[in-house]
């Protein structure tokens, strides 16, 4: 059985600015067809809208109702980077 890689990722709502860190894990076996992506812990105010084993398809809902993908490929305009 393969081990799981664990990491944290910052979630930030683009509508209200609510933020927190999600704890996630993935399989580290390169022979698997999927990454075995799972969210182990979401910060308060966020919930899963649509679960997927692919992080770019896993949808999150903020407490304000805004929905977004867990893993986004976004190009920010200069000065428009996420808040820190």
Buried (B, 14 or more C-beta within 10 A) or exposed (E): EEEBEEEEEEBBBEEEEBBBEBBBBBBEEEEEEEBBBBBEEBEEBBEEBEEBBEBEEBEBBBEEEEEBBBEEEEEEEEEEEEEE
